[in-house]
Amino acid sequence: MPYEQLGITTPHPVLSWANHSLGSDETKMAKNVASLPFVFKHVALMPDVHLGKGALVGSVIATKEAIIPAAVGVDIGCGMSAIKTSFTGEQLEGKLKKIRLDIEAAIPTGFNANDNVEKAVTNWQKWRDFSNLHRGVQDLESKAMKQMGSLGGGNHFIEICLDTENQVWLMLHSGSRNIGNKLAQCHINTAKELAKMASEKLPDPDLAYFVAGTPEFKAYWQDLQWAQNYAHFNRDVMMSRFKKIVEKHLVGGKVTKPLLEVNCHHNYAEKEVHFGEEVYVTRKGAVRAQTEDYGIIPGSMGAKSFIVKGKGNAHSFCSCSHGAGRLMSRNKAKNVYTLDDLIAQTEGVECRKDAGVLDEIPGAYKPIEQVMANQADLVEVVATLKQVMCVKG
């Protein structure tokens, strides 16, 4: 299905691939962003679009000479990593629970970190740039080191999946942990203070921005790139540990070569060229999908996920959705569903089935097949995956 242009009056159009009609709050959020003077061309909404803070999750915002820290969000560089292995589904039989328990022991989840000194990642070359980051995080270097290689909470996960050829894939979802959050909060607060000092009338305080060429913009851009690199490397560290555990159980620890590797952000900003002009592109819950770009679009922990290749659709600023998108809030999911529902909806998946993950029940998410149908002009499907094991953050 191609995009539709929302029938709203704003200086910049809003193009939507959404698989539902936008509610009044969502429409207001889209209008707020599209009314900003520095928005370039239009705002693009992905099929999984839903309410966020300041800007909709699932929106792509190209800007000229300005950037909105809250539109990037607090989980800077959050994204996905996946590898296709040479293993087949038969090799997993009877081993999934042991693999899950080993992963839970080796990779910290929730607020936990690598408290064992031997597991702390101290050799990342970008640690030496830590002293150049915002002064508000200078006491967090030790914590950031311990959290490198940890999953976090919420909708972050580690999964073993099978594709339609019964090939084993390893997949995970995580971001820049506490350090990315703290850096984002420091800069969001600065942007809001600047807007207040200038008596600027913004449609939403969370749309406070930095102007290119200012010291504040330069400081944010530097910290943003650092946090995005942290998030990317964090996924690499976890994937390496994850792969070793699977190799231990399936081939006695022999090192194997991945058949395909993908590591992509879906909460970030980069400088790119679109419609012949250099712009800043913020993807808030969206994946870059330039021609030949590989991306990962996960469903919920009881649904399918997809490895995709971009089609380079100019109208979406070469982007696609980052997942199924939530259908209901976490609190609503806990009130609507029971543990019996969770057990039924995750049948056949080796995972926790307790109250702690009830808010992540598949029913709390949009149907992934519908989301994929809405972006046939944005990506082509390379592999369709089904989870057989899931570790939740």
Contacts in CASP RR format, 6 or more apart in sequence:
PFRMAT RR
TARGET T0000
AUTHOR 0000-0000-0000
METHOD contacts of the structure
MODEL  1
MPYEQLGITTPHPVLSWANHSLGSDETKMAKNVASLPFVFKHVALMPDVH
LGKGALVGSVIATKEAIIPAAVGVDIGCGMSAIKTSFTGEQLEGKLKKIR
LDIEAAIPTGFNANDNVEKAVTNWQKWRDFSNLHRGVQDLESKAMKQMGS
LGGGNHFIEICLDTENQVWLMLHSGSRNIGNKLAQCHINTAKELAKMASE
KLPDPDLAYFVAGTPEFKAYWQDLQWAQNYAHFNRDVMMSRFKKIVEKHL
VGGKVTKPLLEVNCHHNYAEKEVHFGEEVYVTRKGAVRAQTEDYGIIPGS
MGAKSFIVKGKGNAHSFCSCSHGAGRLMSRNKAKNVYTLDDLIAQTEGVE
CRKDAGVLDEIPGAYKPIEQVMANQADLVEVVATLKQVMCVKG
1 17 0 8 1.000
1 373 0 8 1.000
1 374 0 8 1.000
1 376 0 8 1.000
1 377 0 8 1.000
2 377 0 8 1.000
3 15 0 8 1.000
3 16 0 8 1.000
3 17 0 8 1.000
3 44 0 8 1.000
3 315 0 8 1.000
3 316 0 8 1.000
3 377 0 8 1.000
4 15 0 8 1.000
4 16 0 8 1.000
5 13 0 8 1.000
5 14 0 8 1.000
5 15 0 8 1.000
5 16 0 8 1.000
6 13 0 8 1.000
6 14 0 8 1.000
6 15 0 8 1.000
6 16 0 8 1.000
6 22 0 8 1.000
6 27 0 8 1.000
6 30 0 8 1.000
8 14 0 8 1.000
8 27 0 8 1.000
8 30 0 8 1.000
8 31 0 8 1.000
8 34 0 8 1.000
10 31 0 8 1.000
10 34 0 8 1.000
10 35 0 8 1.000
11 34 0 8 1.000
11 35 0 8 1.000
11 37 0 8 1.000
11 39 0 8 1.000
12 34 0 8 1.000
12 35 0 8 1.000
12 36 0 8 1.000
12 39 0 8 1.000
12 41 0 8 1.000
12 42 0 8 1.000
12 43 0 8 1.000
13 34 0 8 1.000
13 42 0 8 1.000
13 43 0 8 1.000
14 30 0 8 1.000
14 31 0 8 1.000
14 34 0 8 1.000
14 42 0 8 1.000
14 43 0 8 1.000
14 44 0 8 1.000
14 45 0 8 1.000
15 42 0 8 1.000
15 43 0 8 1.000
15 44 0 8 1.000
15 45 0 8 1.000
15 315 0 8 1.000
15 316 0 8 1.000
16 22 0 8 1.000
16 30 0 8 1.000
16 44 0 8 1.000
16 45 0 8 1.000
16 49 0 8 1.000
17 44 0 8 1.000
17 45 0 8 1.000
17 46 0 8 1.000
17 47 0 8 1.000
17 316 0 8 1.000
17 321 0 8 1.000
17 374 0 8 1.000
17 375 0 8 1.000
17 378 0 8 1.000
18 45 0 8 1.000
18 46 0 8 1.000
18 47 0 8 1.000
18 49 0 8 1.000
18 374 0 8 1.000
19 47 0 8 1.000
19 48 0 8 1.000
19 366 0 8 1.000
19 370 0 8 1.000
19 371 0 8 1.000
19 373 0 8 1.000
19 374 0 8 1.000
20 366 0 8 1.000
22 30 0 8 1.000
22 45 0 8 1.000
22 49 0 8 1.000
25 51 0 8 1.000
26 49 0 8 1.000
26 50 0 8 1.000
26 51 0 8 1.000
26 56 0 8 1.000
29 51 0 8 1.000
29 52 0 8 1.000
29 54 0 8 1.000
29 55 0 8 1.000
29 56 0 8 1.000
29 204 0 8 1.000
30 43 0 8 1.000
30 45 0 8 1.000
30 56 0 8 1.000
30 59 0 8 1.000
31 203 0 8 1.000
32 54 0 8 1.000
32 55 0 8 1.000
32 203 0 8 1.000
32 204 0 8 1.000
32 207 0 8 1.000
33 39 0 8 1.000
33 43 0 8 1.000
33 54 0 8 1.000
33 55 0 8 1.000
33 56 0 8 1.000
33 59 0 8 1.000
33 61 0 8 1.000
33 71 0 8 1.000
33 207 0 8 1.000
34 42 0 8 1.000
34 43 0 8 1.000
35 203 0 8 1.000
36 63 0 8 1.000
36 68 0 8 1.000
36 203 0 8 1.000
36 207 0 8 1.000
36 209 0 8 1.000
38 63 0 8 1.000
38 64 0 8 1.000
38 65 0 8 1.000
38 66 0 8 1.000
38 209 0 8 1.000
39 61 0 8 1.000
39 62 0 8 1.000
39 63 0 8 1.000
40 62 0 8 1.000
40 63 0 8 1.000
40 64 0 8 1.000
40 274 0 8 1.000
40 275 0 8 1.000
40 277 0 8 1.000
40 279 0 8 1.000
41 62 0 8 1.000
41 274 0 8 1.000
41 275 0 8 1.000
42 315 0 8 1.000
43 59 0 8 1.000
43 60 0 8 1.000
43 61 0 8 1.000
44 59 0 8 1.000
44 60 0 8 1.000
44 286 0 8 1.000
44 315 0 8 1.000
44 316 0 8 1.000
44 317 0 8 1.000
44 319 0 8 1.000
45 56 0 8 1.000
45 58 0 8 1.000
45 59 0 8 1.000
45 60 0 8 1.000
46 58 0 8 1.000
46 59 0 8 1.000
46 60 0 8 1.000
46 285 0 8 1.000
46 286 0 8 1.000
46 316 0 8 1.000
46 319 0 8 1.000
46 320 0 8 1.000
46 321 0 8 1.000
46 322 0 8 1.000
46 375 0 8 1.000
47 321 0 8 1.000
47 370 0 8 1.000
47 371 0 8 1.000
47 372 0 8 1.000
47 374 0 8 1.000
47 375 0 8 1.000
48 57 0 8 1.000
48 58 0 8 1.000
48 285 0 8 1.000
48 321 0 8 1.000
48 322 0 8 1.000
48 323 0 8 1.000
48 324 0 8 1.000
48 325 0 8 1.000
48 366 0 8 1.000
48 371 0 8 1.000
49 56 0 8 1.000
49 57 0 8 1.000
49 58 0 8 1.000
49 59 0 8 1.000
49 325 0 8 1.000
50 56 0 8 1.000
50 57 0 8 1.000
50 58 0 8 1.000
50 325 0 8 1.000
50 326 0 8 1.000
51 57 0 8 1.000
52 284 0 8 1.000
53 70 0 8 1.000
53 73 0 8 1.000
53 206 0 8 1.000
54 70 0 8 1.000
54 71 0 8 1.000
54 204 0 8 1.000
54 206 0 8 1.000
54 207 0 8 1.000
55 61 0 8 1.000
55 68 0 8 1.000
55 70 0 8 1.000
55 71 0 8 1.000
55 206 0 8 1.000
55 207 0 8 1.000
55 282 0 8 1.000
55 284 0 8 1.000
56 284 0 8 1.000
57 284 0 8 1.000
57 285 0 8 1.000
57 325 0 8 1.000
58 283 0 8 1.000
58 284 0 8 1.000
58 285 0 8 1.000
58 286 0 8 1.000
58 321 0 8 1.000
58 322 0 8 1.000
59 71 0 8 1.000
59 284 0 8 1.000
59 285 0 8 1.000
59 286 0 8 1.000
60 281 0 8 1.000
60 282 0 8 1.000
60 283 0 8 1.000
60 284 0 8 1.000
60 286 0 8 1.000
60 316 0 8 1.000
60 317 0 8 1.000
60 319 0 8 1.000
61 68 0 8 1.000
61 71 0 8 1.000
61 281 0 8 1.000
61 282 0 8 1.000
61 284 0 8 1.000
62 272 0 8 1.000
62 274 0 8 1.000
62 279 0 8 1.000
62 280 0 8 1.000
62 281 0 8 1.000
62 282 0 8 1.000
62 317 0 8 1.000
63 209 0 8 1.000
63 279 0 8 1.000
63 280 0 8 1.000
63 282 0 8 1.000
64 277 0 8 1.000
64 279 0 8 1.000
64 280 0 8 1.000
65 211 0 8 1.000
65 212 0 8 1.000
65 213 0 8 1.000
66 209 0 8 1.000
66 210 0 8 1.000
66 211 0 8 1.000
66 212 0 8 1.000
66 217 0 8 1.000
66 280 0 8 1.000
67 209 0 8 1.000
67 210 0 8 1.000
67 212 0 8 1.000
67 217 0 8 1.000
67 220 0 8 1.000
67 221 0 8 1.000
67 269 0 8 1.000
67 280 0 8 1.000
67 282 0 8 1.000
68 191 0 8 1.000
68 207 0 8 1.000
68 208 0 8 1.000
68 209 0 8 1.000
68 282 0 8 1.000
69 184 0 8 1.000
69 187 0 8 1.000
69 188 0 8 1.000
69 191 0 8 1.000
69 208 0 8 1.000
69 209 0 8 1.000
69 210 0 8 1.000
69 220 0 8 1.000
70 188 0 8 1.000
70 191 0 8 1.000
70 206 0 8 1.000
70 207 0 8 1.000
70 208 0 8 1.000
71 207 0 8 1.000
71 282 0 8 1.000
71 284 0 8 1.000
72 184 0 8 1.000
72 224 0 8 1.000
72 267 0 8 1.000
72 268 0 8 1.000
72 269 0 8 1.000
72 282 0 8 1.000
72 284 0 8 1.000
73 184 0 8 1.000
73 188 0 8 1.000
73 267 0 8 1.000
73 284 0 8 1.000
74 180 0 8 1.000
74 181 0 8 1.000
74 184 0 8 1.000
74 185 0 8 1.000
74 188 0 8 1.000
75 175 0 8 1.000
75 176 0 8 1.000
75 180 0 8 1.000
75 181 0 8 1.000
75 184 0 8 1.000
75 267 0 8 1.000
76 175 0 8 1.000
76 176 0 8 1.000
76 180 0 8 1.000
76 181 0 8 1.000
76 183 0 8 1.000
76 184 0 8 1.000
76 224 0 8 1.000
76 227 0 8 1.000
76 228 0 8 1.000
76 231 0 8 1.000
76 267 0 8 1.000
76 268 0 8 1.000
77 175 0 8 1.000
77 176 0 8 1.000
77 227 0 8 1.000
77 228 0 8 1.000
77 231 0 8 1.000
77 232 0 8 1.000
77 265 0 8 1.000
77 266 0 8 1.000
77 267 0 8 1.000
77 268 0 8 1.000
78 173 0 8 1.000
78 174 0 8 1.000
78 175 0 8 1.000
78 176 0 8 1.000
78 231 0 8 1.000
78 265 0 8 1.000
78 266 0 8 1.000
78 267 0 8 1.000
78 268 0 8 1.000
79 173 0 8 1.000
79 174 0 8 1.000
79 175 0 8 1.000
79 231 0 8 1.000
79 235 0 8 1.000
79 264 0 8 1.000
79 265 0 8 1.000
79 266 0 8 1.000
79 267 0 8 1.000
79 296 0 8 1.000
79 322 0 8 1.000
80 171 0 8 1.000
80 172 0 8 1.000
80 173 0 8 1.000
80 235 0 8 1.000
80 262 0 8 1.000
80 263 0 8 1.000
80 264 0 8 1.000
80 266 0 8 1.000
80 287 0 8 1.000
80 295 0 8 1.000
80 296 0 8 1.000
80 298 0 8 1.000
80 322 0 8 1.000
81 171 0 8 1.000
81 172 0 8 1.000
81 173 0 8 1.000
81 235 0 8 1.000
81 236 0 8 1.000
81 238 0 8 1.000
81 239 0 8 1.000
81 261 0 8 1.000
81 262 0 8 1.000
81 263 0 8 1.000
81 264 0 8 1.000
81 296 0 8 1.000
82 169 0 8 1.000
82 170 0 8 1.000
82 171 0 8 1.000
82 172 0 8 1.000
82 260 0 8 1.000
82 261 0 8 1.000
82 262 0 8 1.000
82 296 0 8 1.000
82 307 0 8 1.000
83 169 0 8 1.000
83 170 0 8 1.000
83 239 0 8 1.000
83 243 0 8 1.000
83 258 0 8 1.000
83 259 0 8 1.000
83 260 0 8 1.000
83 261 0 8 1.000
83 262 0 8 1.000
84 163 0 8 1.000
84 167 0 8 1.000
84 168 0 8 1.000
84 169 0 8 1.000
84 258 0 8 1.000
84 259 0 8 1.000
84 260 0 8 1.000
84 261 0 8 1.000
84 307 0 8 1.000
84 383 0 8 1.000
85 167 0 8 1.000
85 168 0 8 1.000
85 169 0 8 1.000
85 170 0 8 1.000
85 243 0 8 1.000
85 246 0 8 1.000
85 256 0 8 1.000
85 258 0 8 1.000
85 259 0 8 1.000
86 256 0 8 1.000
86 257 0 8 1.000
86 259 0 8 1.000
87 167 0 8 1.000
87 168 0 8 1.000
87 246 0 8 1.000
87 250 0 8 1.000
87 251 0 8 1.000
87 256 0 8 1.000
88 166 0 8 1.000
88 167 0 8 1.000
88 168 0 8 1.000
89 162 0 8 1.000
89 166 0 8 1.000
89 167 0 8 1.000
89 168 0 8 1.000
89 388 0 8 1.000
90 166 0 8 1.000
91 168 0 8 1.000
91 250 0 8 1.000
92 99 0 8 1.000
92 160 0 8 1.000
92 168 0 8 1.000
92 250 0 8 1.000
92 388 0 8 1.000
92 389 0 8 1.000
95 249 0 8 1.000
95 250 0 8 1.000
96 160 0 8 1.000
96 350 0 8 1.000
96 388 0 8 1.000
96 389 0 8 1.000
97 350 0 8 1.000
98 249 0 8 1.000
99 160 0 8 1.000
99 245 0 8 1.000
99 246 0 8 1.000
99 249 0 8 1.000
99 389 0 8 1.000
100 350 0 8 1.000
100 351 0 8 1.000
100 389 0 8 1.000
100 391 0 8 1.000
102 245 0 8 1.000
102 248 0 8 1.000
102 249 0 8 1.000
103 158 0 8 1.000
103 242 0 8 1.000
103 245 0 8 1.000
103 391 0 8 1.000
104 391 0 8 1.000
106 241 0 8 1.000
106 245 0 8 1.000
107 149 0 8 1.000
107 150 0 8 1.000
107 151 0 8 1.000
107 158 0 8 1.000
107 238 0 8 1.000
107 241 0 8 1.000
107 242 0 8 1.000
107 391 0 8 1.000
108 114 0 8 1.000
108 147 0 8 1.000
108 149 0 8 1.000
108 150 0 8 1.000
108 151 0 8 1.000
108 152 0 8 1.000
109 150 0 8 1.000
109 151 0 8 1.000
109 152 0 8 1.000
109 153 0 8 1.000
109 156 0 8 1.000
109 391 0 8 1.000
109 392 0 8 1.000
109 393 0 8 1.000
110 150 0 8 1.000
110 151 0 8 1.000
110 152 0 8 1.000
110 153 0 8 1.000
110 154 0 8 1.000
110 156 0 8 1.000
110 393 0 8 1.000
111 152 0 8 1.000
111 153 0 8 1.000
112 150 0 8 1.000
112 152 0 8 1.000
113 143 0 8 1.000
113 146 0 8 1.000
113 147 0 8 1.000
113 150 0 8 1.000
114 120 0 8 1.000
114 121 0 8 1.000
114 146 0 8 1.000
114 147 0 8 1.000
114 148 0 8 1.000
114 149 0 8 1.000
114 150 0 8 1.000
115 146 0 8 1.000
120 145 0 8 1.000
120 146 0 8 1.000
120 148 0 8 1.000
121 145 0 8 1.000
121 148 0 8 1.000
121 149 0 8 1.000
121 237 0 8 1.000
122 145 0 8 1.000
124 148 0 8 1.000
124 233 0 8 1.000
126 226 0 8 1.000
126 229 0 8 1.000
126 230 0 8 1.000
126 233 0 8 1.000
127 141 0 8 1.000
127 145 0 8 1.000
129 226 0 8 1.000
130 138 0 8 1.000
130 141 0 8 1.000
130 144 0 8 1.000
131 138 0 8 1.000
132 222 0 8 1.000
133 183 0 8 1.000
133 222 0 8 1.000
133 223 0 8 1.000
133 226 0 8 1.000
134 183 0 8 1.000
134 186 0 8 1.000
134 187 0 8 1.000
134 219 0 8 1.000
134 223 0 8 1.000
136 182 0 8 1.000
136 186 0 8 1.000
137 144 0 8 1.000
137 179 0 8 1.000
137 182 0 8 1.000
137 183 0 8 1.000
137 186 0 8 1.000
140 178 0 8 1.000
140 179 0 8 1.000
140 182 0 8 1.000
143 178 0 8 1.000
143 179 0 8 1.000
144 177 0 8 1.000
144 178 0 8 1.000
144 179 0 8 1.000
144 230 0 8 1.000
147 177 0 8 1.000
147 178 0 8 1.000
147 179 0 8 1.000
147 234 0 8 1.000
148 177 0 8 1.000
148 230 0 8 1.000
148 233 0 8 1.000
148 234 0 8 1.000
148 237 0 8 1.000
149 234 0 8 1.000
149 237 0 8 1.000
149 238 0 8 1.000
149 241 0 8 1.000
150 174 0 8 1.000
150 177 0 8 1.000
150 234 0 8 1.000
150 238 0 8 1.000
151 157 0 8 1.000
151 158 0 8 1.000
151 172 0 8 1.000
151 174 0 8 1.000
151 238 0 8 1.000
151 391 0 8 1.000
151 393 0 8 1.000
152 174 0 8 1.000
152 175 0 8 1.000
152 177 0 8 1.000
152 393 0 8 1.000
153 392 0 8 1.000
153 393 0 8 1.000
154 359 0 8 1.000
154 360 0 8 1.000
154 392 0 8 1.000
154 393 0 8 1.000
155 173 0 8 1.000
155 360 0 8 1.000
156 172 0 8 1.000
156 173 0 8 1.000
156 174 0 8 1.000
156 175 0 8 1.000
156 392 0 8 1.000
156 393 0 8 1.000
157 172 0 8 1.000
157 173 0 8 1.000
157 298 0 8 1.000
157 301 0 8 1.000
157 390 0 8 1.000
157 391 0 8 1.000
157 392 0 8 1.000
157 393 0 8 1.000
158 171 0 8 1.000
158 172 0 8 1.000
158 173 0 8 1.000
158 238 0 8 1.000
158 242 0 8 1.000
158 390 0 8 1.000
158 391 0 8 1.000
159 170 0 8 1.000
159 171 0 8 1.000
159 172 0 8 1.000
159 298 0 8 1.000
159 301 0 8 1.000
159 305 0 8 1.000
159 387 0 8 1.000
159 389 0 8 1.000
159 390 0 8 1.000
159 391 0 8 1.000
160 168 0 8 1.000
160 169 0 8 1.000
160 170 0 8 1.000
160 171 0 8 1.000
160 246 0 8 1.000
160 387 0 8 1.000
160 388 0 8 1.000
160 389 0 8 1.000
161 168 0 8 1.000
161 169 0 8 1.000
161 170 0 8 1.000
161 171 0 8 1.000
161 305 0 8 1.000
161 385 0 8 1.000
161 386 0 8 1.000
161 387 0 8 1.000
161 388 0 8 1.000
162 168 0 8 1.000
162 169 0 8 1.000
162 385 0 8 1.000
162 386 0 8 1.000
162 388 0 8 1.000
163 169 0 8 1.000
163 383 0 8 1.000
163 384 0 8 1.000
163 385 0 8 1.000
163 386 0 8 1.000
164 383 0 8 1.000
164 384 0 8 1.000
167 259 0 8 1.000
168 246 0 8 1.000
169 307 0 8 1.000
169 383 0 8 1.000
169 385 0 8 1.000
170 239 0 8 1.000
170 242 0 8 1.000
170 243 0 8 1.000
170 246 0 8 1.000
171 296 0 8 1.000
171 298 0 8 1.000
171 305 0 8 1.000
171 385 0 8 1.000
172 235 0 8 1.000
172 238 0 8 1.000
172 239 0 8 1.000
172 242 0 8 1.000
173 298 0 8 1.000
174 231 0 8 1.000
174 234 0 8 1.000
174 235 0 8 1.000
174 238 0 8 1.000
175 231 0 8 1.000
175 234 0 8 1.000
175 235 0 8 1.000
175 267 0 8 1.000
176 183 0 8 1.000
176 227 0 8 1.000
176 228 0 8 1.000
176 230 0 8 1.000
176 231 0 8 1.000
176 234 0 8 1.000
177 230 0 8 1.000
177 231 0 8 1.000
177 234 0 8 1.000
179 227 0 8 1.000
179 230 0 8 1.000
180 227 0 8 1.000
180 230 0 8 1.000
180 231 0 8 1.000
183 223 0 8 1.000
183 224 0 8 1.000
183 226 0 8 1.000
183 227 0 8 1.000
184 227 0 8 1.000
186 223 0 8 1.000
187 210 0 8 1.000
187 216 0 8 1.000
187 219 0 8 1.000
187 220 0 8 1.000
187 223 0 8 1.000
187 224 0 8 1.000
188 206 0 8 1.000
188 208 0 8 1.000
190 216 0 8 1.000
190 220 0 8 1.000
191 208 0 8 1.000
191 209 0 8 1.000
191 210 0 8 1.000
191 216 0 8 1.000
191 220 0 8 1.000
192 205 0 8 1.000
192 208 0 8 1.000
194 208 0 8 1.000
194 210 0 8 1.000
194 216 0 8 1.000
195 202 0 8 1.000
195 205 0 8 1.000
195 208 0 8 1.000
195 209 0 8 1.000
200 208 0 8 1.000
202 208 0 8 1.000
210 216 0 8 1.000
210 217 0 8 1.000
210 220 0 8 1.000
211 217 0 8 1.000
212 280 0 8 1.000
224 268 0 8 1.000
224 269 0 8 1.000
228 265 0 8 1.000
228 268 0 8 1.000
231 265 0 8 1.000
232 263 0 8 1.000
232 265 0 8 1.000
235 263 0 8 1.000
236 263 0 8 1.000
239 263 0 8 1.000
243 256 0 8 1.000
243 258 0 8 1.000
244 253 0 8 1.000
247 253 0 8 1.000
247 254 0 8 1.000
247 255 0 8 1.000
247 256 0 8 1.000
260 294 0 8 1.000
260 307 0 8 1.000
262 294 0 8 1.000
262 295 0 8 1.000
262 296 0 8 1.000
262 307 0 8 1.000
264 287 0 8 1.000
264 288 0 8 1.000
264 293 0 8 1.000
264 294 0 8 1.000
264 295 0 8 1.000
264 296 0 8 1.000
265 283 0 8 1.000
265 287 0 8 1.000
265 288 0 8 1.000
266 283 0 8 1.000
266 285 0 8 1.000
266 286 0 8 1.000
266 287 0 8 1.000
266 322 0 8 1.000
267 283 0 8 1.000
267 284 0 8 1.000
267 285 0 8 1.000
267 322 0 8 1.000
268 282 0 8 1.000
268 283 0 8 1.000
269 280 0 8 1.000
269 281 0 8 1.000
269 282 0 8 1.000
269 283 0 8 1.000
270 280 0 8 1.000
270 281 0 8 1.000
270 288 0 8 1.000
271 278 0 8 1.000
271 279 0 8 1.000
271 280 0 8 1.000
271 281 0 8 1.000
272 278 0 8 1.000
272 279 0 8 1.000
272 280 0 8 1.000
272 281 0 8 1.000
272 317 0 8 1.000
272 318 0 8 1.000
273 279 0 8 1.000
274 281 0 8 1.000
274 314 0 8 1.000
274 317 0 8 1.000
274 318 0 8 1.000
275 314 0 8 1.000
281 317 0 8 1.000
281 319 0 8 1.000
283 319 0 8 1.000
283 322 0 8 1.000
285 321 0 8 1.000
285 322 0 8 1.000
286 319 0 8 1.000
286 320 0 8 1.000
286 321 0 8 1.000
286 322 0 8 1.000
287 295 0 8 1.000
287 296 0 8 1.000
287 297 0 8 1.000
287 319 0 8 1.000
287 320 0 8 1.000
287 321 0 8 1.000
287 322 0 8 1.000
288 295 0 8 1.000
288 318 0 8 1.000
288 319 0 8 1.000
289 295 0 8 1.000
289 308 0 8 1.000
289 309 0 8 1.000
289 310 0 8 1.000
289 311 0 8 1.000
289 312 0 8 1.000
289 313 0 8 1.000
289 316 0 8 1.000
289 318 0 8 1.000
289 319 0 8 1.000
289 320 0 8 1.000
289 378 0 8 1.000
289 379 0 8 1.000
290 310 0 8 1.000
290 312 0 8 1.000
290 318 0 8 1.000
291 310 0 8 1.000
291 311 0 8 1.000
291 312 0 8 1.000
291 318 0 8 1.000
292 309 0 8 1.000
292 310 0 8 1.000
293 309 0 8 1.000
293 310 0 8 1.000
293 312 0 8 1.000
293 318 0 8 1.000
294 307 0 8 1.000
294 308 0 8 1.000
294 309 0 8 1.000
294 310 0 8 1.000
294 382 0 8 1.000
295 307 0 8 1.000
295 308 0 8 1.000
295 309 0 8 1.000
295 310 0 8 1.000
295 320 0 8 1.000
295 379 0 8 1.000
296 305 0 8 1.000
296 306 0 8 1.000
296 307 0 8 1.000
296 308 0 8 1.000
297 305 0 8 1.000
297 306 0 8 1.000
297 308 0 8 1.000
297 320 0 8 1.000
297 321 0 8 1.000
297 322 0 8 1.000
297 323 0 8 1.000
297 368 0 8 1.000
297 371 0 8 1.000
297 372 0 8 1.000
297 379 0 8 1.000
298 305 0 8 1.000
298 306 0 8 1.000
298 323 0 8 1.000
298 324 0 8 1.000
298 368 0 8 1.000
299 305 0 8 1.000
299 323 0 8 1.000
299 324 0 8 1.000
299 362 0 8 1.000
299 365 0 8 1.000
299 368 0 8 1.000
300 324 0 8 1.000
300 360 0 8 1.000
300 361 0 8 1.000
300 362 0 8 1.000
300 363 0 8 1.000
300 364 0 8 1.000
300 365 0 8 1.000
300 368 0 8 1.000
301 346 0 8 1.000
301 349 0 8 1.000
301 351 0 8 1.000
301 357 0 8 1.000
301 360 0 8 1.000
301 362 0 8 1.000
301 387 0 8 1.000
301 390 0 8 1.000
301 392 0 8 1.000
302 345 0 8 1.000
302 346 0 8 1.000
302 349 0 8 1.000
302 362 0 8 1.000
302 387 0 8 1.000
302 390 0 8 1.000
303 324 0 8 1.000
303 362 0 8 1.000
303 365 0 8 1.000
303 367 0 8 1.000
303 368 0 8 1.000
303 387 0 8 1.000
304 368 0 8 1.000
304 369 0 8 1.000
304 384 0 8 1.000
304 385 0 8 1.000
304 386 0 8 1.000
305 368 0 8 1.000
305 384 0 8 1.000
305 385 0 8 1.000
305 386 0 8 1.000
305 387 0 8 1.000
306 368 0 8 1.000
306 372 0 8 1.000
306 381 0 8 1.000
306 382 0 8 1.000
306 383 0 8 1.000
306 384 0 8 1.000
306 385 0 8 1.000
307 381 0 8 1.000
307 382 0 8 1.000
307 383 0 8 1.000
307 385 0 8 1.000
308 320 0 8 1.000
308 379 0 8 1.000
308 380 0 8 1.000
308 381 0 8 1.000
308 382 0 8 1.000
309 379 0 8 1.000
309 380 0 8 1.000
309 382 0 8 1.000
310 318 0 8 1.000
310 320 0 8 1.000
310 378 0 8 1.000
310 379 0 8 1.000
310 380 0 8 1.000
311 377 0 8 1.000
311 378 0 8 1.000
311 379 0 8 1.000
311 380 0 8 1.000
312 318 0 8 1.000
312 378 0 8 1.000
313 319 0 8 1.000
313 377 0 8 1.000
313 378 0 8 1.000
316 378 0 8 1.000
319 378 0 8 1.000
320 375 0 8 1.000
320 378 0 8 1.000
320 379 0 8 1.000
321 371 0 8 1.000
321 375 0 8 1.000
321 378 0 8 1.000
323 368 0 8 1.000
323 371 0 8 1.000
324 365 0 8 1.000
324 366 0 8 1.000
324 367 0 8 1.000
324 368 0 8 1.000
324 371 0 8 1.000
325 365 0 8 1.000
325 366 0 8 1.000
325 371 0 8 1.000
326 364 0 8 1.000
326 365 0 8 1.000
326 366 0 8 1.000
327 363 0 8 1.000
327 364 0 8 1.000
327 365 0 8 1.000
327 366 0 8 1.000
328 336 0 8 1.000
328 364 0 8 1.000
330 359 0 8 1.000
330 364 0 8 1.000
331 359 0 8 1.000
332 364 0 8 1.000
333 358 0 8 1.000
333 359 0 8 1.000
333 360 0 8 1.000
333 361 0 8 1.000
333 363 0 8 1.000
333 364 0 8 1.000
334 355 0 8 1.000
334 358 0 8 1.000
334 359 0 8 1.000
337 358 0 8 1.000
337 361 0 8 1.000
337 363 0 8 1.000
337 364 0 8 1.000
339 353 0 8 1.000
339 354 0 8 1.000
339 355 0 8 1.000
339 358 0 8 1.000
341 361 0 8 1.000
341 363 0 8 1.000
342 353 0 8 1.000
342 357 0 8 1.000
342 358 0 8 1.000
342 361 0 8 1.000
343 353 0 8 1.000
345 361 0 8 1.000
345 362 0 8 1.000
345 363 0 8 1.000
346 353 0 8 1.000
346 361 0 8 1.000
346 362 0 8 1.000
346 390 0 8 1.000
348 388 0 8 1.000
349 387 0 8 1.000
349 388 0 8 1.000
349 389 0 8 1.000
349 390 0 8 1.000
350 388 0 8 1.000
350 389 0 8 1.000
350 390 0 8 1.000
351 357 0 8 1.000
351 387 0 8 1.000
351 389 0 8 1.000
351 390 0 8 1.000
351 391 0 8 1.000
351 392 0 8 1.000
352 391 0 8 1.000
352 392 0 8 1.000
357 392 0 8 1.000
360 392 0 8 1.000
372 381 0 8 1.000
END
